[in-house]
């Protein structure tokens, strides 16, 4: 795990998967220690920044999902792709 100051990570403009992973590992490590409030706040801010960067792509992907079909919904619940149903 990297011990550098993560406060500047919040201002990144692109998703850096390694940085996201490092921040998650840092947060998990803080659960096992008596971290000070400043470190907790910096880590929480960094995680929120990562989420903010990921949300537009996640929303775009979910907006492309086919909705409105009972068979499509039940197929998704099983982990499969939606199956279009022909309209009569």
Secondary structure, DSSP 8 states (H G I E B T S, - for coil): ---S--GGGGG-SS--HHHHHHHHHHHHHHHTTT--HHHHHHHHHHHHHHHHHHHHHHHHHHHTS--S-HHHHHHHHTT---------
